[in-house]
Amino acid sequence: MSKKKNRPHGHYCKICGEYKANEKFSGKGRAAHICKACSRLSAAEKAEAMDMNRLMSFPMRRLSDSDKKWLQAKMHDKSPEVADTAREVYNVCFPHAERNAMKKQLVINTLSFEVHTEVYDGYGDMEMADRRFIIDRRSRVLTMTDFHADIGEQSVTLEGGQMAKLLRYIVHTLEIFMWEQDYSLLPDQDDFLIDLLPEYRFEMEDLEEDTEDMINEPEGSPTWRVQVEYSNHTVQDISSYDDCLPDRPEELYFSLLEYFEQEDEIF
C-alpha cells in the first residue's frame, strides 16, 4: 500500500502563504483561506502580500503565456517591492531578455576596431595583428589599415545587403554592446545597461575626447580597442590592455579580415 503524502498541519492562508492552526482562522476566514491577522489588512495590503507570496514561489521553468503576462504586468506594479521582486524573478526566468531587447534597438552607424597583439590564424599558427578596421554604414565602406604592410590602407565597398548583414552579425551574434560587461572592462559594471535603453539611461561622463593620437599611433596603444556610434547616438569606447584577444573580438577581427582576403584572391 502506498503511503499518503504528509500534508502540513493546520489551515492555509492565501494572503501570507502560511499554514496556521485552525484557531488562527475565524469561521469565514477558513472558508476564504484568510487568517485573522491577514483579515485586518487593507485591500491594497492584501493584494501586495498575495503578489509577493506568488512571486516568492514562482516556478523557475518555462512559463505559460498567462504566467509570463502576469509577471510582466507586476514589473510595473504600484508597489515598489512587488515591482522590484517581479523584475528580479523575470531576469532569472529570462536571463537574456535585456540583451535581446537591446539588439532590436541598436543599429551601428560607424565602428572603429583596432588590434595590436598576436593572434592564431585558421591553421593554428601565431601571427602579429597590427590593424585597424573602420566601418561606415552610410557609405557602405569598410577600410583596413595595416600598420606593418607597405600597402597601408585598403577599402572595400559592400552592397547594401552585405553591410546590413555584417552590422547585424556584430550586434546580434557577437553582442558587441555587452563587451564591457562580458570582459570586465568597465570600472562600474552595475551601471552598464543604463545607457543603451531608455529605461536604463544615464549620462556617460569622463570619456576621452582627444583619441586621435591613440588611433594614429599603434605603438603604446591598447591590445584592442572598439569605438562604436549607434543610430540612437549612444557611443561606446572600450579598450583592453590584456595580452590575449578574447573570443568575440578575435572572431570580429578574422571576419573583417576575410573581406580583404577575398579581394586579394580576385586579383
Buried (B, 14 or more C-beta within 10 A) or exposed (E): EEEEEEEEEBBBBBBBBBBBEEEBBEEEBBEBEBBEBBBEBEEEEBBBBBBBBBBEEBEEEEBEEEBBEBBBEBBEBEBEEBBEBBBEBBEEBBEEEBBEBBBEBBEBBBBBBBBBBBBEEEEEEEEEBBBBBBBBBEEBBBBBBBBEEEEEEBBBEBEEEBBBEBBEBBBBEBBBBBBBBBBEBEEEEEEBBBBBBEEBEEEEEEEEEEBEEBBEEBEEBBBBBBBBBBEEEBEBBBBBEEEEBBEBBBBBBBBBBEBBEEEEEEE
